[in-house]
Amino acid sequence: MAKKPATADQLTGKQKAAVLLMSLDVEVAAKVFKELEMKEVEIIAVEITNLRDLSPSIIEDVIEEFYQLMNASNYMVEGGLDYAQLILEKTYGKDRAREIIEKIRILTTVRGFSILKKADPAQLASFLSKEHPQTIALILSHLPPDQSAEVLQEFKDDIRADTIMRIATIGKVSPQLVSTVEHVVDQIAEATLSQNLAAQGGAQLVANILNKSNNATAKAMLESIEEMDYNMAMDIKRLMFLFEDIILIEDKGIQRILRDVDKRDLAMALKVSDEKIQQKVFKNMSERAAAVVKEELDFMGAVKLKEVEAAQMRIVDIIKMLEDSDEIQIGGRGKEDIFV
C-alpha cells in the first residue's frame, strides 16, 4: 500500500490535479473532464481512487497553489514575465515568486509539447528545419519515436544525419539550450494551434457552440444561418448532433447508448419527441425496460420545456462521448458510414 503523503509538496502533478478536481463541485469537475483527453481522464481517475483521507491542510495547499498559478498566468498575459514576477514578489516574496514563475514555465513547455505531439509531421519538420540541429534533436527526443521518425524523413539528408547523431549523443543540456528549446516549442505550438484552428474553420466552432445550446436555440440559430448561407448551414449540421439525430444511429449504437442513459432522463427527453424517435428507442430496449419508460411517460404529467431540453442535452453529451471513443458511429455526418 502506497505511503500516505504528509504535505502537498509530496504530491505529484497528477495527484495535485486529482485533489483539485476532488475539491470541486461534481458538475464543475465533470465539465473539466470533458475538456481533457480520455487518457488524461483515466490517469486522474486512478489518482482520485488512490487518494483517500487527505488532511484538510493538504487540500487547502493544493487549492492555494492553483490559485497562485492562475494569478501568475493572468499577470503574464497582462504585462509579460517581468511584470508577473514583480507583482508576485510583492505578494509572496522573492523566493516563492521564483518558484511560481518556474512552474508556469514548465507547464507552458509541457503544454507546448502536448500540442506538438498532435502536429502533422511535415508541418513540424517545416518549422524545425529553421532551427539548430541540437535544438531539433532535443525536441524530437521528447516526442513519440514514430512521430520523430516521420519528421526526420521530411528533412534533407545532411540535416537528418546530423540530428540523429545529436539525438544519440544527448548528454547534459545547458540552461541556455533549455531556454531556446522552450521558446521554440512555444512558437511552434502557437503556430500549430493557429493553423489547426484556421483549418478547422468557423463551422466547427459554431457546431461546438450549438451542441452546448438547447435544441430550441440551436434550431433557431441554424434556421437563421440557413437563410443567409445554405451551404454553411449544411456544413454546420454535418459537424453537430441534435437529439433528433438519434434516428441516424444504428440499432447497435442505440443499445450501447441506452446502457449509460438514466431512465428518468430518457423518459423526460422523449416527452416532446416525435413518434419516429420513440419507436427507434423502444425497439432497441427490452420489453420490460420499454414498459418502465412508457409508464414513466404516462404518469409524468406536465413538465417544463427547459427540463426536457436539459435531459436531452445530457443524453447528447453521452452520445458525443461514445462517438469520440469510437464506441458508436453516427450516420449522415458527411462521411462514409461503415458498420461492421
C-alpha positions, 0 to 999 in steps of 0.5 A: 500500500502506497505511503500516505503523503504528509504535505502537498509538496509530496504530491505529484502533478497528477495527484495535485490535479486529482485533489483539485478536481476532488475539491470541486463541485461534481458538475464543475469537475465533470465539465473539466473532464470533458475538456481533457483527453480520455487518457488524461481522464483515466490517469486522474481517475486512478489518482482520485481512487488512490487518494483517500483521507487527505488532511484538510491542510493538504487540500487547502495547499493544493487549492492555494497553489492553483490559485497562485498559478492562475494569478501568475498566468493572468499577470503574464498575459497582462504585462509579460514575465517581468511584470508577473514576477514583480507583482508576485514578489510583492505578494509572496516574496522573492523566493516563492515568486521564483518558484511560481514563475518556474512552474508556469514555465514548465507547464507552458513547455509541457503544454507546448509539447502536448500540442506538438505531439498532435502536429502533422509531421511535415508541418513540424519538420517545416518549422524545425528545419529553421532551427539548430540541429541540437535544438531539433534533436532535443525536441524530437527526443521528447516526442513519440519515436514514430512521430520523430521518425516521420519528421526526420524523413521530411528533412534533407539528408545532411540535416537528418544525419546530423540530428540523429547523431545529436539525438544519440549523443544527448548528454547534459543540456545547458540552461541556455539550450533549455531556454531556446528549446522552450521558446521554440516549442512555444512558437511552434505550438502557437503556430500549430494551434493557429493553423489547426484552428484556421483549418478547422474553420468557423463551422466547427466552432459554431457546431461546438457552440450549438451542441452546448445550446438547447435544441430550441436555440440551436434550431433557431440559430441554424434556421437563421444561418440557413437563410443567409448561407445554405451551404454553411448551414449544411456544413454546420449540421454535418459537424453537430448532433441534435437529439433528433439525430438519434434516428441516424444511429444504428440499432447497435449504437442505440443499445450501447447508448441506452446502457449509460442513459438514466431512465428518468432522463430518457423518459423526460427527453422523449416527452416532446419527441416525435413518434419516429424517435420513440419507436427507434428507442423502444425497439432497441430496449427490452420489453420490460425496460420499454414498459418502465419508460412508457409508464414513466411517460404516462404518469409524468404529467406536465413538465417544463420545456427547459427540463426536457431540453436539459435531459436531452442535452445530457443524453447528447453529451453521452452520445458525443462521448461514445462517438469520440471513443469510437464506441458508436458511429453516427450516420449522415455526418458527411462521411462514409458510414461503415458498420461492421 
